[in-house]
């Protein structure tokens, strides 16, 4: 896996949440956010991962981040965040 490809980290996080591997899921979603910038889609999935793992306080923070992105940028901003999830070449 290309370590600089945000979508790969996001998809791996999606697979790991299905296996209930929440710590690994959270790490992959955080890496996807690091690589793609503020991204509402990944932020909401990160918040969900925190919530199902019992980390409610962290979930609320990330749900707040997601809502801030949505309120500020709307659905177009969410779509732009998804489109930024591409490899960052050195």
FIFISE-59778 format. One record per residue (C-alpha): residue in three letters; residue number from 1; x, y, z; chain. Coordinates in pm, whole numbers, plus 50000, padded with zeros to 5 digits. Example, Ala and Ser with C-alpha at 12.3 -4.5 7.8 and 13.67 -1.06 7.14 Angstrom:
2
 marlo vexgu    c1    c2    c3 vexke
   ALA     1 51230 49550 50780     A
   SER     2 51367 49894 50714     A
This chain:
90
 marlo vexgu    c1    c2    c3 vexke
   UNK     1 50000 50000 50000     A
   UNK     2 50125 50346 49913     A
   UNK     3 50168 50515 50254     A
   UNK     4 50096 50856 50098     A
   UNK     5 49760 50760 49946     A
   UNK     6 49480 50893 50168     A
   UNK     7 49209 50682 50002     A
   UNK     8 49400 50363 50084     A
   UNK     9 49414 50457 50452     A
   UNK    10 49045 50547 50446     A
   UNK    11 48947 50217 50279     A
   UNK    12 49166 50018 50517     A
   UNK    13 48994 50194 50806     A
   UNK    14 48657 50097 50658     A
   UNK    15 48765 49732 50645     A
   UNK    16 48911 49738 50996     A
   UNK    17 48594 49880 51151     A
   UNK    18 48406 49578 51014     A
   UNK    19 48652 49358 51206     A
   UNK    20 48596 49565 51522     A
   UNK    21 48966 49661 51520     A
   UNK    22 48885 50012 51641     A
   UNK    23 49231 50131 51746     A
   UNK    24 49368 50039 51405     A
   UNK    25 49061 50191 51237     A
   UNK    26 49113 50519 51419     A
   UNK    27 49481 50526 51325     A
   UNK    28 49400 50473 50956     A
   UNK    29 49128 50740 50951     A
   UNK    30 49360 50986 51127     A
   UNK    31 49630 50916 50867     A
   UNK    32 49377 50973 50586     A
   UNK    33 49286 51309 50741     A
   UNK    34 49652 51400 50780     A
   UNK    35 49714 51329 50411     A
   UNK    36 49396 51482 50267     A
   UNK    37 49335 51780 50493     A
   UNK    38 49003 51847 50659     A
   UNK    39 48763 51600 50512     A
   UNK    40 48406 51571 50635     A
   UNK    41 48360 51215 50513     A
   UNK    42 48663 51085 50696     A
   UNK    43 48593 51303 51003     A
   UNK    44 48243 51155 51038     A
   UNK    45 48377 50801 51001     A
   UNK    46 48647 50874 51258     A
   UNK    47 48381 51003 51498     A
   UNK    48 48178 50686 51442     A
   UNK    49 48484 50471 51511     A
   UNK    50 48546 50658 51836     A
   UNK    51 48179 50616 51932     A
   UNK    52 48159 50240 51870     A
   UNK    53 48488 50190 52055     A
   UNK    54 48341 50359 52363     A
   UNK    55 48549 50677 52333     A
   UNK    56 48253 50914 52353     A
   UNK    57 48444 51235 52431     A
   UNK    58 48669 51194 52128     A
   UNK    59 48365 51104 51917     A
   UNK    60 48193 51428 52014     A
   UNK    61 48502 51630 51922     A
   UNK    62 48520 51470 51578     A
   UNK    63 48145 51499 51522     A
   UNK    64 48194 51868 51599     A
   UNK    65 48476 51888 51344     A
   UNK    66 48252 51723 51086     A
   UNK    67 47966 51964 51158     A
   UNK    68 48201 52262 51136     A
   UNK    69 48315 52148 50791     A
   UNK    70 47958 52089 50679     A
   UNK    71 47830 52422 50812     A
   UNK    72 48125 52613 50669     A
   UNK    73 48153 52442 50332     A
   UNK    74 47822 52261 50285     A
   UNK    75 47786 51948 50075     A
   UNK    76 48017 52097 49811     A
   UNK    77 48290 52123 50073     A
   UNK    78 48240 51761 50170     A
   UNK    79 48272 51663 49803     A
   UNK    80 48586 51876 49766     A
   UNK    81 48734 51699 50068     A
   UNK    82 48675 51364 49903     A
   UNK    83 48836 51483 49581     A
   UNK    84 49149 51585 49776     A
   UNK    85 49200 51226 49888     A
   UNK    86 49466 51152 49631     A
   UNK    87 49831 51059 49655     A
   UNK    88 50064 51338 49763     A
   UNK    89 50373 51294 49554     A
   UNK    90 50711 51385 49700     A
